[in-house]
Amino acid sequence: MNEPVTRPLILGVAGGSGSGKTTVVNKIIDGIGDDVLLLQHDSYYRDLSHLSFEDRKKQNFDHPSALETELMIRHLDALKSGYQIDLPVYDFVDHTRSEKTVRTAPRRIILVDGILIFAEPNLREQMDIKIFVDTDDDVRLLRRLKRDINERGRDFDGVLHQYERYVRPMHLEFVEPSKRYADIIIPRGGENTVALEMVIALIRGKLRYGSEKG
């Protein structure tokens, strides 16, 4: 075990699927330097290897129960105390969790990324700053199609079916209502340079205050 270090600043970036969270996260990292650990809620999808592949494809991956959020919370607690974690690795093509993990050490800033992170009370309580990326539904759908086909090996019909059956209903039930817990809402995602500059300035200020206080 490592010796405890200065408590990290924990940022949460949420928003609907395809909202531009990844772009916002990358621009925040570019703006504040290298001492950042990115934790993606998607890494904590539950292992479905006990199901047939056909049954795995039918699961609702946009419901909070699909994710092992309690493990992510334990990992955040460990990182805040200065300890390393074994980060799970998820295979989005096979819908299974790898037996391998990634040994991960704490950083000064921990960025938590995911569509449902504000919908989980015990998870959002971990965060010092909560940012919601707000983007029009049609733009999000197009981005989701492109990502799942190009990056996750899905077919067009399958992605569209999943969106209509699960993604949109779960967005309306869980993601959109969780926006009210955000400290900052960024319209238009990564295209909103003014909002991003303000967020980066806020984070730098928090870091300076923490250093002076320490």
Residue pairs with C-beta under 8 A, 6 or more apart in sequence:
1 83
1 84
2 82
2 83
2 84
2 105
2 106
3 82
4 81
4 82
4 83
5 82
5 106
6 108
6 210
6 214
7 80
8 37
8 79
8 80
8 106
8 107
8 108
8 109
8 110
9 108
9 109
9 110
9 128
9 129
9 203
9 206
9 207
9 210
10 76
10 80
10 109
10 110
10 112
10 126
10 127
10 128
10 129
11 28
11 109
11 110
11 111
11 112
11 127
11 128
11 129
11 130
11 131
11 203
12 112
12 113
12 117
12 118
12 124
12 126
12 127
12 129
12 130
12 131
13 21
13 24
13 25
13 28
13 111
13 112
13 113
13 117
13 131
13 133
14 21
14 113
14 114
14 115
14 116
14 117
14 118
14 130
14 131
14 132
14 133
14 175
14 178
14 179
14 182
15 21
15 115
15 132
15 133
15 134
15 135
15 175
15 189
16 115
16 133
16 135
16 137
16 140
16 171
16 175
16 176
17 62
17 115
17 140
17 144
17 167
17 171
18 135
18 139
18 140
18 141
18 142
18 143
18 144
18 147
19 133
19 134
19 135
19 140
19 143
19 189
20 133
20 135
20 143
20 188
20 189
20 190
20 191
21 113
21 114
21 115
21 133
21 189
22 113
23 189
23 190
24 131
24 133
24 186
24 189
24 190
24 196
25 38
25 111
25 113
26 190
27 190
27 196
27 200
28 36
28 111
28 196
28 199
28 200
28 203
29 36
29 38
29 111
31 196
31 197
31 200
31 203
32 109
32 200
32 203
32 204
32 207
35 107
35 108
35 109
36 107
36 108
36 109
36 110
36 111
37 79
37 104
37 105
37 106
37 107
37 109
37 110
37 111
38 111
38 113
39 72
39 75
39 76
39 87
39 110
39 111
39 112
39 113
40 112
40 113
40 114
41 67
41 69
41 72
41 112
41 113
41 114
41 115
41 116
41 117
42 90
42 92
42 114
43 87
43 88
43 89
43 90
44 67
44 68
44 69
44 71
44 72
44 88
44 90
45 61
45 66
45 67
45 68
45 90
45 95
45 97
46 66
46 67
46 68
46 97
47 96
47 97
48 55
48 56
48 59
48 95
48 96
49 96
49 97
51 59
53 94
53 95
56 94
56 95
56 96
57 95
57 158
59 66
59 95
60 66
60 166
60 170
61 95
61 162
61 166
62 115
62 116
62 166
62 167
62 170
62 171
62 174
63 166
63 170
63 174
64 116
64 119
64 120
64 174
67 114
67 116
68 88
69 116
69 120
69 122
69 123
70 122
71 88
72 112
72 123
73 122
73 123
73 126
75 85
75 87
76 110
76 112
76 123
76 126
77 126
78 84
78 85
79 85
79 104
79 106
79 110
80 106
80 126
82 106
83 106
84 103
84 104
84 105
84 106
85 103
85 104
86 101
86 102
86 103
86 104
87 101
87 102
87 103
87 104
88 97
88 98
88 101
89 97
89 98
89 100
89 101
89 102
90 96
90 97
90 98
91 97
91 98
92 152
92 153
93 152
93 153
108 207
109 203
109 207
112 123
112 126
112 127
115 171
115 175
116 174
116 175
116 178
117 123
117 124
117 127
118 124
118 130
118 132
118 178
118 179
118 181
118 182
119 174
119 175
119 177
119 178
124 130
124 178
124 181
128 206
129 183
129 184
129 202
129 203
129 206
130 181
130 182
130 183
130 184
131 182
131 183
131 184
131 185
131 186
131 199
132 178
132 179
132 182
132 184
132 185
132 186
133 186
133 189
134 179
134 185
134 186
134 187
134 188
134 189
135 187
135 188
135 189
137 168
141 163
144 159
144 163
144 167
145 156
145 159
145 160
145 163
148 154
148 159
149 155
149 156
149 159
179 185
184 195
184 198
184 199
184 202
186 192
186 195
186 196
186 199
187 195
190 196
